[in-house]
Amino acid sequence: MDTDKILFWNVDTQKDFIDPDGKLYVPGAELIKGNLNVLTELAIKNKIRVVN
């Protein structure tokens, strides 16, 4: 796999959107935190660039 051409773009997962105390909180958004962590760790493990 040519990881130089792959990018994991983690969009709009700032605390304000995901944390219930955040100013821009989206109800239920905290439910995806575990999956986002898994995806980020998988990308890092496979030397895929991560943009937050």
GUMARBA-798037 format. One line per field, with one value per atom (N, C-alpha, C, O): residue in three letters; atom name; x, y, z; residue number from 1. Coordinates in Angstrom, 1 decimal. Atoms other than C-alpha are relative to their C-alpha. Layout:
! residues N
rest <- ala / ... $
atom <- CA / ... $
xx <- X / ... $
yy <- Y / ... $
zz <- Z / ... $
nr <- NUM / ... $
This chain:
! residues 52
rest <- met / met / met / met / asp / asp / asp / asp / thr / thr / thr / thr / asp / asp / asp / asp / lys / lys / lys / lys / ile / ile / ile / ile / leu / leu / leu / leu / phe / phe / phe / phe / trp / trp / trp / trp / asn / asn / asn / asn / val / val / val / val / asp / asp / asp / asp / thr / thr / thr / thr / gln / gln / gln / gln / lys / lys / lys / lys / asp / asp / asp / asp / phe / phe / phe / phe / ile / ile / ile / ile / asp / asp / asp / asp / pro / pro / pro / pro / asp / asp / asp / asp / gly / gly / gly / gly / lys / lys / lys / lys / leu / leu / leu / leu / tyr / tyr / tyr / tyr / val / val / val / val / pro / pro / pro / pro / gly / gly / gly / gly / ala / ala / ala / ala / glu / glu / glu / glu / leu / leu / leu / leu / ile / ile / ile / ile / lys / lys / lys / lys / gly / gly / gly / gly / asn / asn / asn / asn / leu / leu / leu / leu / asn / asn / asn / asn / val / val / val / val / leu / leu / leu / leu / thr / thr / thr / thr / glu / glu / glu / glu / leu / leu / leu / leu / ala / ala / ala / ala / ile / ile / ile / ile / lys / lys / lys / lys / asn / asn / asn / asn / lys / lys / lys / lys / ile / ile / ile / ile / arg / arg / arg / arg / val / val / val / val / val / val / val / val / asn / asn / asn / asn $
atom <- N / CA / C / O / N / CA / C / O / N / CA / C / O / N / CA / C / O / N / CA / C / O / N / CA / C / O / N / CA / C / O / N / CA / C / O / N / CA / C / O / N / CA / C / O / N / CA / C / O / N / CA / C / O / N / CA / C / O / N / CA / C / O / N / CA / C / O / N / CA / C / O / N / CA / C / O / N / CA / C / O / N / CA / C / O / N / CA / C / O / N / CA / C / O / N / CA / C / O / N / CA / C / O / N / CA / C / O / N / CA / C / O / N / CA / C / O / N / CA / C / O / N / CA / C / O / N / CA / C / O / N / CA / C / O / N / CA / C / O / N / CA / C / O / N / CA / C / O / N / CA / C / O / N / CA / C / O / N / CA / C / O / N / CA / C / O / N / CA / C / O / N / CA / C / O / N / CA / C / O / N / CA / C / O / N / CA / C / O / N / CA / C / O / N / CA / C / O / N / CA / C / O / N / CA / C / O / N / CA / C / O / N / CA / C / O / N / CA / C / O / N / CA / C / O / N / CA / C / O / N / CA / C / O $
xx <- 0.8 / 0.0 / 0.9 / 1.8 / -0.8 / 1.4 / -0.7 / -1.5 / 0.6 / 0.6 / 0.3 / -0.2 / -0.3 / 2.2 / -1.2 / -1.3 / 1.2 / -1.1 / -1.3 / -2.4 / 1.2 / -3.5 / 0.1 / 1.1 / 0.2 / -4.8 / -1.2 / -2.3 / 1.2 / -7.1 / -0.3 / 0.5 / 0.3 / -8.8 / -1.1 / -2.3 / 0.9 / -10.5 / -0.6 / 0.0 / 0.6 / -12.9 / -1.0 / -1.8 / 0.9 / -14.7 / -0.2 / -1.3 / 0.2 / -14.0 / 0.6 / 1.0 / -0.4 / -13.0 / -0.9 / -2.0 / 0.7 / -14.0 / -1.4 / -2.3 / 1.3 / -16.7 / -1.1 / -2.3 / 1.1 / -18.6 / -0.3 / -1.5 / 0.2 / -18.2 / -0.3 / -1.0 / 0.2 / -18.1 / -1.3 / -1.6 / 1.2 / -21.5 / 0.1 / -0.9 / -0.2 / -20.1 / 0.5 / 0.7 / -0.5 / -18.8 / -1.0 / -2.2 / 0.9 / -20.2 / -0.8 / -1.8 / 0.6 / -21.1 / -0.4 / -0.5 / 0.3 / -22.1 / -1.1 / -2.1 / 1.0 / -23.9 / -0.5 / 0.3 / 0.5 / -26.2 / 0.3 / 0.1 / -0.3 / -25.0 / 1.4 / 1.9 / -1.3 / -21.6 / 1.0 / 2.0 / -1.0 / -19.7 / 0.0 / 1.0 / 0.1 / -20.8 / 1.0 / 1.3 / -1.0 / -18.3 / 1.5 / 2.4 / -1.4 / -15.2 / 0.8 / 2.0 / -0.8 / -14.2 / 0.4 / 1.5 / -0.4 / -14.4 / 1.0 / 1.9 / -1.0 / -12.5 / 1.4 / 2.4 / -1.3 / -9.7 / 0.5 / 1.7 / -0.4 / -9.6 / 0.5 / 1.5 / -0.4 / -9.4 / 1.3 / 2.2 / -1.2 / -6.7 / 1.2 / 2.2 / -1.1 / -4.6 / 0.3 / 1.5 / -0.3 / -5.0 / 0.8 / 1.7 / -0.7 / -3.9 / 1.5 / 2.4 / -1.4 / -0.8 / 0.8 / 1.9 / -0.7 / 0.1 / 0.4 / 1.4 / -0.3 / 0.0 / 0.7 / 0.7 / -0.8 / 2.0 / -0.9 / -0.3 / 0.9 / -1.0 / -0.1 / -0.3 / 0.0 / -1.0 / -1.4 / -2.4 / 1.2 / -3.6 / -0.1 / 0.9 / 0.2 / -5.0 / -1.2 / -2.3 / 1.2 / -7.2 / -0.4 / -1.3 $
yy <- -1.2 / 0.0 / 1.2 / 1.3 / -1.2 / 3.4 / 1.0 / 1.8 / -0.9 / 5.4 / 1.4 / 2.3 / -1.4 / 8.5 / 0.7 / 1.9 / -0.6 / 9.0 / -0.1 / 0.1 / 0.2 / 8.3 / 1.0 / 1.3 / -1.0 / 10.8 / -0.3 / -0.5 / 0.0 / 10.5 / 1.4 / 1.9 / -1.4 / 13.8 / 0.0 / -0.3 / 0.0 / 14.1 / 1.4 / 2.3 / -1.3 / 16.9 / 0.3 / -0.5 / -0.5 / 18.9 / -0.9 / -1.1 / 0.8 / 16.7 / 0.7 / 0.1 / -0.8 / 19.5 / -0.2 / -0.5 / 0.2 / 19.4 / 0.8 / 0.3 / -0.7 / 22.1 / -0.7 / -0.5 / 0.7 / 19.8 / -1.3 / -1.7 / 1.3 / 16.5 / 0.0 / -0.9 / 0.0 / 17.4 / 0.7 / 1.7 / -0.6 / 18.0 / 1.4 / 2.2 / -1.3 / 21.1 / 1.0 / 2.2 / -0.9 / 22.5 / 1.0 / 0.8 / -1.1 / 25.7 / -0.4 / 0.2 / 0.4 / 24.0 / -1.5 / -2.1 / 1.4 / 20.6 / -0.5 / 0.1 / 0.6 / 18.3 / -1.2 / -2.1 / 1.1 / 15.9 / -1.3 / -1.6 / 1.3 / 12.4 / -0.2 / -1.3 / 0.1 / 13.3 / -0.7 / -1.3 / 0.7 / 11.9 / -1.5 / -2.2 / 1.4 / 8.4 / -0.4 / -1.6 / 0.4 / 8.5 / 0.1 / -0.3 / -0.2 / 9.2 / -1.2 / -1.2 / 1.3 / 5.6 / -0.4 / -0.8 / 0.3 / 5.0 / 0.9 / 0.5 / -1.0 / 8.2 / -0.4 / -0.3 / 0.4 / 7.0 / -1.2 / -1.3 / 1.2 / 3.6 / 0.3 / -0.2 / -0.4 / 5.2 / 0.7 / 0.5 / -0.8 / 7.6 / -0.9 / -0.8 / 1.0 / 4.8 / -0.9 / -1.2 / 0.9 / 2.6 / 0.8 / 0.2 / -0.8 / 5.4 / 0.2 / 0.0 / -0.2 / 6.2 / -1.3 / -1.3 / 1.3 / 2.5 / -0.4 / -1.0 / 0.3 / 2.2 / 1.1 / 1.1 / -1.1 / 5.4 / 0.8 / 1.3 / -0.8 / 7.2 / 1.4 / 1.5 / -1.4 / 11.0 / 0.3 / -0.1 / -0.4 / 12.4 / 1.5 / 2.1 / -1.5 / 15.9 / 0.2 / -0.4 / -0.3 / 17.2 / 1.4 / 1.9 $
zz <- 0.0 / 0.0 / 0.0 / 0.8 / 0.1 / -1.0 / 0.9 / 0.5 / -0.9 / 2.1 / -0.2 / 0.5 / 0.3 / 0.7 / -0.7 / -0.7 / 0.7 / -1.2 / 0.7 / 0.2 / -0.8 / 1.6 / 1.2 / 1.7 / -1.0 / 4.1 / 0.8 / 0.3 / -0.8 / 7.1 / 0.5 / 1.3 / -0.3 / 7.4 / 1.1 / 0.8 / -1.1 / 10.8 / 0.2 / 0.8 / 0.1 / 10.4 / 1.1 / 1.5 / -1.0 / 13.1 / 1.2 / 1.7 / -1.3 / 16.1 / 1.2 / 2.1 / -1.1 / 18.3 / 1.2 / 1.1 / -1.2 / 21.9 / 0.0 / 0.6 / 0.0 / 21.3 / -0.6 / -0.3 / 0.7 / 19.0 / 0.7 / 0.7 / -0.6 / 20.9 / 1.5 / 1.9 / -1.5 / 24.6 / 0.3 / -0.2 / -0.4 / 26.1 / 0.6 / 0.6 / -0.6 / 27.8 / -1.1 / -0.8 / 1.1 / 24.4 / -0.4 / -0.4 / 0.5 / 23.0 / -1.3 / -1.5 / 1.2 / 19.7 / 0.0 / -1.0 / -0.2 / 21.1 / -1.0 / -1.1 / 0.8 / 18.7 / 0.8 / 1.1 / -0.8 / 20.7 / -0.6 / -1.7 / 0.4 / 20.6 / -0.6 / -0.9 / 0.6 / 19.1 / 0.8 / 0.2 / -0.9 / 22.1 / -0.3 / 0.1 / 0.3 / 20.9 / -1.0 / -1.1 / 1.1 / 18.0 / 0.5 / -0.3 / -0.5 / 20.2 / -0.1 / -0.5 / 0.0 / 20.5 / -1.4 / -1.6 / 1.4 / 16.7 / -0.5 / -1.3 / 0.5 / 16.0 / 0.5 / -0.2 / -0.6 / 18.4 / -0.8 / -1.1 / 0.7 / 16.7 / -1.4 / -1.9 / 1.3 / 13.2 / 0.0 / -0.9 / -0.1 / 14.2 / 0.4 / -0.3 / -0.4 / 15.9 / -1.2 / -1.4 / 1.2 / 12.8 / -1.1 / -1.7 / 1.0 / 10.5 / 0.4 / -0.4 / -0.5 / 12.7 / -0.1 / -0.6 / 0.0 / 13.0 / -1.5 / -1.7 / 1.4 / 9.2 / -0.8 / -2.0 / 0.6 / 8.6 / -1.0 / -2.0 / 0.8 / 7.1 / 0.6 / 1.9 / -0.6 / 7.5 / 0.5 / 0.0 / -0.7 / 9.9 / 0.0 / 0.5 / -0.1 / 9.6 / 0.9 / 0.6 / -0.9 / 12.4 / -0.2 / 0.5 $
nr <- 1 / 1 / 1 / 1 / 2 / 2 / 2 / 2 / 3 / 3 / 3 / 3 / 4 / 4 / 4 / 4 / 5 / 5 / 5 / 5 / 6 / 6 / 6 / 6 / 7 / 7 / 7 / 7 / 8 / 8 / 8 / 8 / 9 / 9 / 9 / 9 / 10 / 10 / 10 / 10 / 11 / 11 / 11 / 11 / 12 / 12 / 12 / 12 / 13 / 13 / 13 / 13 / 14 / 14 / 14 / 14 / 15 / 15 / 15 / 15 / 16 / 16 / 16 / 16 / 17 / 17 / 17 / 17 / 18 / 18 / 18 / 18 / 19 / 19 / 19 / 19 / 20 / 20 / 20 / 20 / 21 / 21 / 21 / 21 / 22 / 22 / 22 / 22 / 23 / 23 / 23 / 23 / 24 / 24 / 24 / 24 / 25 / 25 / 25 / 25 / 26 / 26 / 26 / 26 / 27 / 27 / 27 / 27 / 28 / 28 / 28 / 28 / 29 / 29 / 29 / 29 / 30 / 30 / 30 / 30 / 31 / 31 / 31 / 31 / 32 / 32 / 32 / 32 / 33 / 33 / 33 / 33 / 34 / 34 / 34 / 34 / 35 / 35 / 35 / 35 / 36 / 36 / 36 / 36 / 37 / 37 / 37 / 37 / 38 / 38 / 38 / 38 / 39 / 39 / 39 / 39 / 40 / 40 / 40 / 40 / 41 / 41 / 41 / 41 / 42 / 42 / 42 / 42 / 43 / 43 / 43 / 43 / 44 / 44 / 44 / 44 / 45 / 45 / 45 / 45 / 46 / 46 / 46 / 46 / 47 / 47 / 47 / 47 / 48 / 48 / 48 / 48 / 49 / 49 / 49 / 49 / 50 / 50 / 50 / 50 / 51 / 51 / 51 / 51 / 52 / 52 / 52 / 52 $
